[in-house]
Amino acid sequence: MSSHLHRKVGSAIGIGLMSGVLVWGGYSFSASQASSAPTSTPAAVVITTPANGFTEVARQVTPAVVNITTVMTEKVSDSFSVPDELRDRMEELFGKPFDPRRRGPQPPGEQRGLRRGQGSGVIISADGYVLTNNHVIDKAHEVSVTLPDKREFKGKIIGADPKSDLAVVKINAGSLPAIPWGDASQLQVGEYVLAVGNPFGLNSTVTLGIVSAVGRGHMGITQYEDFIQTDAAINPGNSGGALVNTRGELVGINTAIFSQTGGYQGVGFAVSTTMAKPIYESLIKTGKVVRGYLGIGLQDLNQDLATSFSMKDAKGALVSDVKEDSPADLAGLKQGDVIIEYQGILIEDGVALQRMVTRTPVGSKVPVKVMRDGRARDLAVRIGEQPELEKVAKKVESGEHDYALAGLSVEDLNQNTARELGIKGKAQGVVVTSVDLDSGAEKAGLVPGDVIQEINRRPVKSVKEFEKVSSDLKKGDSILMLINRRGGSLFLSAKI
């Protein structure tokens, strides 16, 4: 059975569920209770819960978590099919063509129907600003916000950011309860958290869990990711609800679950407030999100690539492409550089760098350290503003393969072929026309349509150059290829 990531948009309908009560009892445990230990051993860690559970935290935060219902219009067909035998029988009875639709004027073509959605939101300010998920309010033409005290308000969408799946809704109300911001960067794995929302339309539901992991990326949920993973129960209708710490501070916005069944299986994800807070503030001020921009393509390192770039380990972000006249280009960053530090902070991978760059104020000049040809270089980059349609820091998975260049056919690349392959500007290289099944080339990750531009940092501009460079390779050598795939650059590393 395959696994899927589910965004949590529930419908506002009644769902019959078996009633049950989950009681959280306080307990404590210490190693000394399990067995006696020498007095020289460190003091045992004692794990406790409050005698009354987390009632005070729940009482503090539930008034600020609202129910959001939406109405959106979608196209529906005006056709209504019935079995042929039923149609024939009805025509026999009534002596005329049978039309199963209701009587009355029926405009031809597509009809429009209404679809209702339901989710949650968090009151951030006393004057009525509510933070939620973009997918809760996406395409809605009516938004209603219901408070836990049953008051209902019409909601106005202030701004939305699909790239992070966050949105802000405003209601005309004052003196509202609000949840204060917490510092998600201080969360520890194993720390208690509470998820608050309206699963299946059940208002003010609170569930308890722990922080399972922090800084989750590479999930494919949104373009920009900084997720807290938790085992606190998250279900349909929880989207946009609050994840709070034991001080009642907001640390995340519940967004998605990982599930094999479509229901809760103990793996939920919340957008961290480290990401959510600046996006909320930007949406409030400008109605859009302004992000920092370098103008590079990024690729994560694996050990083969790290070795090819004279790196001791696979940490850092490999620059696979540099956009012409971008901030990175103007600062001297080059394709093949490995960014190892940004503003003095060590870079683990491309996702970590992406988070840092997008949060950097536009116009800031930041120090960047790169590895180039095995040597460290210090550069300074003035951060630009990300263009609206620009896809920045695209992650390309690095394959791990054993062989290369066997079972490969190539041809010279001409400008017409380059245009068909989506390559802009002056095109150079050889285009892969076929790859044999189970060949070394296939294992290396090459596919028809790839354009090989470099082999071991040596340019490949023609089939003749490709053959010359290939002939210099010996069995057992490592090979590093720069290729262009559908207009984007990436590196492949393999052995022959």
ZABASE-381957 format. One record per residue (C-alpha): x, y, z; residue in one letter. Coordinates in steps of 0.25 Angstrom, whole numbers, padded with zeros to 4 digits, always signed. Example, Ala and Ser with C-alpha at 12.3 -4.5 7.8 and 13.67 -1.06 7.14 Angstrom:
REM residues 2
+0049-0018+0031A
+0055-0004+0029S
REM end
This chain:
REM residues 496
+0000+0000+0000M
+0006+0013-0004S
+0007+0025+0006S
+0002+0039+0003H
+0003+0053+0009L
-0011+0058+0011H
-0015+0073+0013R
-0026+0074+0023K
-0038+0080+0017V
-0050+0074+0023G
-0065+0076+0020S
-0075+0082+0029A
-0084+0070+0030I
-0088+0061+0041G
-0079+0049+0043I
-0084+0037+0051G
-0073+0033+0061L
-0072+0023+0072M
-0071+0031+0085S
-0059+0030+0093G
-0051+0037+0104V
-0036+0038+0105L
-0031+0041+0119V
-0017+0046+0121W
-0012+0043+0134G
+0000+0049+0141G
+0011+0040+0143Y
+0026+0040+0147S
+0037+0031+0144F
+0052+0030+0149S
+0063+0020+0147A
+0064+0018+0162S
+0050+0013+0162Q
+0053+0002+0153A
+0066-0003+0160S
+0075+0002+0171S
+0088+0009+0166A
+0101+0014+0171P
+0101+0027+0178T
+0112+0032+0168S
+0103+0031+0156T
+0096+0044+0151P
+0083+0048+0156A
+0072+0041+0148A
+0063+0050+0139V
+0049+0050+0144V
+0038+0051+0134I
+0025+0058+0139T
+0012+0063+0135T
+0003+0073+0143P
-0006+0067+0153A
-0018+0073+0145N
-0012+0070+0131G
-0011+0082+0122F
-0025+0088+0126T
-0019+0102+0128E
-0012+0102+0115V
-0025+0097+0108A
-0033+0107+0115R
-0024+0118+0110Q
-0023+0115+0096V
-0036+0109+0091T
-0044+0122+0091P
-0034+0127+0080A
-0035+0116+0071V
-0047+0118+0061V
-0055+0110+0051N
-0054+0114+0037I
-0065+0110+0027T
-0064+0114+0012T
-0072+0114+0000V
-0066+0112-0014M
-0072+0111-0028T
-0068+0099-0037E
-0072+0095-0050K
-0081+0082-0051V
-0087+0075-0063S
-0102+0077-0066D
-0103+0063-0071S
-0110+0052-0063F
-0108+0038-0068S
-0118+0026-0065V
-0117+0012-0069P
-0122+0009-0084D
-0132-0001-0079E
-0138+0009-0069L
-0139+0020-0080R
-0145+0010-0089D
-0156+0006-0079R
-0159+0020-0075M
-0161+0024-0090E
-0170+0012-0091E
-0179+0016-0080L
-0179+0031-0084F
-0178+0030-0099G
-0168+0041-0100K
-0153+0043-0098P
-0149+0042-0084F
-0142+0053-0077D
-0137+0050-0063P
-0134+0065-0060R
-0144+0074-0052R
-0154+0081-0061R
-0151+0096-0063G
-0141+0104-0071P
-0128+0097-0073Q
-0117+0105-0079P
-0108+0097-0088P
-0094+0093-0085G
-0087+0093-0072E
-0094+0097-0059Q
-0088+0103-0047R
-0089+0097-0033G
-0085+0101-0019L
-0075+0093-0011R
-0073+0096+0004R
-0061+0094+0012G
-0057+0094+0026Q
-0044+0097+0034G
-0038+0104+0046S
-0031+0117+0048G
-0023+0124+0059V
-0026+0138+0065I
-0013+0145+0065I
-0017+0159+0069S
-0029+0165+0077A
-0034+0173+0065D
-0037+0161+0057G
-0026+0156+0049Y
-0026+0141+0047V
-0015+0132+0042L
-0019+0119+0034T
-0015+0110+0023N
-0016+0115+0009N
-0023+0102+0004H
-0034+0105+0014V
-0038+0118+0007I
-0033+0115-0007D
-0043+0119-0018K
-0053+0122-0007A
-0063+0134-0010H
-0069+0133+0003E
-0062+0132+0016V
-0069+0131+0030S
-0061+0130+0043V
-0068+0125+0056T
-0062+0127+0069L
-0063+0117+0080P
-0074+0125+0087D
-0083+0123+0075K
-0081+0137+0069R
-0080+0137+0054E
-0073+0147+0045F
-0071+0149+0030K
-0056+0148+0027G
-0048+0156+0017K
-0036+0149+0011I
-0024+0159+0014I
-0014+0151+0006G
-0009+0137+0003A
+0004+0130+0001D
+0002+0117-0007P
+0017+0115-0006K
+0017+0113+0009S
+0002+0109+0010D
-0002+0121+0019L
-0012+0131+0018A
-0018+0143+0027V
-0033+0146+0028V
-0039+0158+0035K
-0052+0159+0043I
-0058+0172+0048N
-0057+0169+0063A
-0049+0175+0075G
-0044+0170+0088S
-0042+0156+0083L
-0034+0146+0091P
-0021+0143+0083A
-0010+0133+0084I
+0004+0139+0086P
+0016+0135+0077W
+0025+0125+0082G
+0039+0122+0077D
+0039+0110+0069A
+0054+0110+0068S
+0055+0106+0083Q
+0046+0094+0082L
+0053+0081+0086Q
+0050+0067+0081V
+0042+0060+0091G
+0035+0073+0097E
+0020+0073+0099Y
+0011+0080+0089V
-0004+0082+0088L
-0011+0082+0075A
-0024+0091+0075V
-0034+0091+0064G
-0048+0086+0059N
-0046+0072+0053P
-0058+0067+0046F
-0065+0080+0050G
-0063+0077+0065L
-0060+0090+0071N
-0049+0093+0081S
-0043+0079+0080T
-0030+0078+0087V
-0020+0067+0086T
-0006+0064+0092L
+0006+0059+0086G
+0021+0062+0086I
+0031+0068+0076V
+0035+0057+0067S
+0045+0065+0059A
+0048+0079+0055V
+0052+0086+0042G
+0046+0076+0033R
+0048+0079+0018G
+0048+0071+0005H
+0034+0067+0008M
+0028+0072-0005G
+0016+0078+0002I
+0019+0093-0001T
+0030+0100-0009Q
+0036+0106+0004Y
+0036+0096+0016E
+0040+0097+0031D
+0031+0087+0037F
+0030+0082+0052I
+0026+0067+0052Q
+0017+0063+0063T
+0009+0051+0068D
-0002+0060+0073A
-0014+0055+0066A
-0017+0064+0054I
-0030+0060+0045N
-0038+0066+0034P
-0043+0080+0039G
-0030+0082+0047N
-0024+0090+0036S
-0020+0104+0040G
-0021+0101+0055G
-0011+0103+0065A
+0001+0095+0070L
+0005+0101+0084V
+0015+0098+0094N
+0013+0096+0109T
+0013+0111+0112R
+0001+0113+0102G
+0010+0120+0091E
+0008+0117+0077L
+0019+0109+0070V
+0012+0104+0058G
+0001+0104+0048I
-0005+0090+0046N
-0004+0087+0031T
-0003+0072+0027A
-0002+0058+0031I
+0006+0046+0026F
-0004+0034+0025S
-0006+0021+0018Q
-0021+0021+0020T
-0024+0036+0019G
-0026+0037+0034G
-0018+0040+0046Y
-0006+0030+0048Q
+0003+0038+0057G
+0011+0046+0047V
+0006+0061+0046G
+0013+0073+0041F
+0011+0088+0045A
+0018+0100+0038V
+0027+0106+0049S
+0025+0120+0054T
+0040+0122+0050T
+0034+0122+0036M
+0020+0126+0039A
+0022+0139+0047K
+0030+0147+0036P
+0020+0142+0025I
+0008+0147+0034Y
+0014+0160+0036E
+0017+0162+0022S
+0003+0159+0017L
-0002+0168+0028I
+0006+0180+0023K
+0006+0178+0008T
-0003+0167+0004G
+0008+0158-0002K
+0021+0152+0003V
+0034+0158+0000V
+0046+0148+0000R
+0061+0149-0002G
+0066+0144-0015Y
+0080+0139-0019L
+0076+0134-0033G
+0083+0121-0033I
+0079+0106-0035G
+0082+0097-0023L
+0085+0082-0022Q
+0088+0074-0010D
+0101+0067-0009L
+0103+0052-0007N
+0116+0045-0004Q
+0120+0043-0018D
+0117+0057-0022L
+0125+0062-0010A
+0137+0054-0014T
+0136+0059-0028S
+0136+0074-0022F
+0148+0071-0013S
+0139+0071+0000M
+0141+0063+0012K
+0127+0061+0015D
+0113+0063+0008A
+0109+0076+0015K
+0106+0089+0008G
+0098+0093-0004A
+0103+0091-0018L
+0101+0102-0028V
+0095+0095-0041S
+0092+0108-0048D
+0094+0123-0047V
+0084+0132-0053K
+0090+0143-0062E
+0091+0157-0055D
+0085+0151-0042S
+0090+0155-0028P
+0098+0142-0028A
+0104+0145-0042D
+0108+0159-0038L
+0115+0154-0026A
+0123+0144-0033G
+0116+0131-0030L
+0119+0121-0040K
+0113+0108-0045Q
+0119+0096-0037G
+0122+0105-0025D
+0118+0098-0012V
+0112+0108-0002I
+0117+0104+0012I
+0114+0116+0020E
+0103+0127+0020Y
+0104+0139+0029Q
+0114+0131+0037G
+0105+0119+0039I
+0109+0105+0034L
+0100+0100+0023I
+0095+0086+0024E
+0087+0085+0010D
+0080+0093+0000G
+0067+0094+0008V
+0074+0100+0020A
+0080+0110+0011L
+0067+0113+0004Q
+0060+0116+0017R
+0071+0126+0021M
+0072+0133+0008V
+0057+0135+0007T
+0056+0141+0021R
+0068+0151+0019T
+0063+0165+0017P
+0064+0170+0002V
+0076+0179+0001G
+0084+0173+0012S
+0099+0169+0008K
+0103+0156+0014V
+0116+0148+0015P
+0116+0135+0008V
+0127+0124+0008K
+0128+0114-0003V
+0137+0103-0007M
+0142+0104-0021R
+0152+0094-0027D
+0155+0089-0013G
+0158+0103-0007R
+0150+0112+0002A
+0146+0126-0004R
+0139+0137+0003D
+0128+0145-0004L
+0118+0156-0001A
+0105+0156-0007V
+0094+0167-0007R
+0081+0160-0006I
+0070+0163-0017G
+0055+0162-0017E
+0050+0149-0022Q
+0042+0151-0035P
+0028+0147-0034E
+0029+0135-0044L
+0043+0131-0041E
+0046+0117-0036K
+0058+0118-0027V
+0066+0108-0021A
+0060+0096-0028K
+0064+0083-0021K
+0069+0072-0030V
+0071+0058-0024E
+0085+0053-0025S
+0085+0038-0030G
+0095+0028-0026E
+0100+0019-0037H
+0112+0010-0040D
+0115+0012-0055Y
+0114+0023-0066A
+0115+0025-0081L
+0112+0011-0085A
+0100+0009-0094G
+0099+0023-0098L
+0096+0030-0111S
+0098+0045-0113V
+0097+0055-0124E
+0102+0069-0126D
+0093+0080-0121L
+0087+0090-0130N
+0079+0102-0127Q
+0066+0096-0132N
+0067+0084-0123T
+0072+0093-0111A
+0059+0102-0112R
+0051+0089-0113E
+0058+0084-0100L
+0055+0098-0093G
+0069+0102-0093I
+0071+0117-0093K
+0082+0126-0098G
+0094+0120-0106K
+0093+0105-0105A
+0106+0096-0104Q
+0107+0081-0102G
+0103+0068-0107V
+0089+0063-0106V
+0086+0049-0101V
+0077+0042-0112T
+0076+0028-0106S
+0079+0020-0093V
+0080+0005-0093D
+0071-0002-0082L
+0080-0006-0070D
+0092+0001-0076S
+0102+0008-0068G
+0097+0021-0074A
+0083+0018-0069E
+0089+0014-0055K
+0096+0028-0055A
+0083+0035-0057G
+0084+0039-0071L
+0071+0040-0079V
+0068+0043-0094P
+0067+0058-0096G
+0078+0061-0085D
+0089+0071-0091V
+0103+0067-0086I
+0111+0080-0084Q
+0123+0076-0076E
+0130+0063-0072I
+0140+0065-0060N
+0139+0080-0062R
+0144+0079-0076R
+0134+0086-0086P
+0127+0077-0096V
+0123+0084-0108K
+0122+0074-0119S
+0121+0059-0121V
+0136+0059-0124K
+0140+0066-0111E
+0130+0056-0104F
+0138+0044-0110E
+0151+0050-0106K
+0148+0053-0092V
+0141+0039-0091S
+0154+0032-0096S
+0162+0038-0085D
+0154+0031-0075L
+0158+0018-0069K
+0150+0007-0062K
+0149+0011-0047G
+0150+0026-0049D
+0139+0035-0043S
+0132+0044-0053I
+0125+0057-0051L
+0115+0061-0062M
+0108+0075-0063L
+0095+0073-0071I
+0084+0081-0075N
+0070+0075-0073R
+0058+0082-0078R
+0065+0096-0077G
+0070+0093-0063G
+0085+0090-0059S
+0089+0079-0050L
+0101+0070-0047F
+0102+0055-0047L
+0113+0047-0041S
+0116+0032-0044A
+0127+0022-0045K
+0131+0015-0058I
REM end
